[in-house]
């Protein structure tokens, strides 16, 4: 669990990043190498700080009393660095409008403690002797004086195929006078096991988290590895974007914006409901 006041000294961060990326400092470590190293957005927290203009171009934290803190000039410079330049699917006009709005016109900022950003984690599991893919969605949740990541939803196609595969449910109901027969006709519900969900109330949504726990506790699912991570951000008004970690030997690497959409707030609510599984 991360306490809101917790932070690592810059030196420790640099050492951890150097170890994590396999970079060795030696006499051959040139100014160009250093520039590339600092240009890379190596951590998600660093992405948030650069998005906000809360660290300088050397990766050093800026004091909130400093006039460079969250300055428009600094943020504008960073916004030229935090988009994936190899992604031609992000419309350039949309990108520039986004930057202009949140930097120049109506400044908006991100926070690690925001309630509306989500991690998407792709994983491999062993399931009945077969490798399967499961996607988890996590969010930050406050607990006492600290914060933690919690699983809010998951997607496993094996679960998905259990439910609502036969859309014609016109004749699948329990007769409204069944109570007068002591519900003796209830057997037809359980004789139709493939379609039993159609006899549930109209607000029923399959709970994949509970199914997943059942499989884990029965030891039919075994975790293997994480194969990918990305993050979805909904906190900027009328926009949605995601970031992905691009590992390449260039200035444009690390955690970068990999998708950007102009989305109305009502549409954004629907997207969040899809992620969390809380579809109305």
C-alpha positions, 0 to 999 in steps of 0.5 A: 500500500502506498501512503500519499506522503511517501516519495523516493529520493531522486537518486534512488529512483535513478538507480532503480531505473538504471537497474531496471533498464539494464543501463550501465554508467561508465566513461562511455556514457555520453551526454547523448545517452544521458539526454535520451535517458532523461527523455524517456518516461520510465515510470507511470508516476513520472508520466503523471508528473510530466503531464502536470509539469511537476518535474524539470527536464532532468527528472528533478522534482519542482517545488510547488513554490517555484514559478516553473511548477506546472508552468504552461511553457514546461507542460507544452514542452513535455506534451511534445514528448509524451505521445507515441510518435509512431502511432499514426492513429492519433489524429494530429489536429485532435492531439493539438486541440487536446494540448491547447485545451488542457495546457493553455485554455483550461489547465487540467492535471492528473493525480495518482489518487484520481478515482477515474483511471484504470490499469489493464493487465493482460495475463496468462493462466494455466486452465485445465492443462491449457494456456489461456488469456485473462484481462484484469482491470484495476483501480486505486482505492483508498484504505485508512491513510493509504492507497492500494490497487484493487481488481474491479473487473476481469475478462475471460472468454471461457466465462463469456461463453457461459452466458447469453449465447441464445438471444431469443428468450421470448418463451423463457419465463416462469409463468406469473401464476406459478405460485398457485401451483406451488411452483411445481413447474420450476423443473423446466428452469433447471432442465434448461441449464444452458439458458438458465440466466434468462430466468433471472431478473432483467438487471442480472449481470454475470459476476466474473470476479466471483467465478474467477475466485471459484476457479482459483479456490478450486485450483483449476486456474493457475497464474503464469505471467503478466504479458502486457500493461496499459492504463486508461484515463478518464479524468480530463473533461471530454477526452479519453486517453490511454498510455502504453510502455514502449521499450525502444532505444530512442528519445520517444520511449517509456510510458507514452500516450498510445490512444486519444479520443474526444469523448462526451462525458455521457459516453465516457460513463458508458466506457467506464461501466464496460471496464468495471462491469457495472453496466446498467 
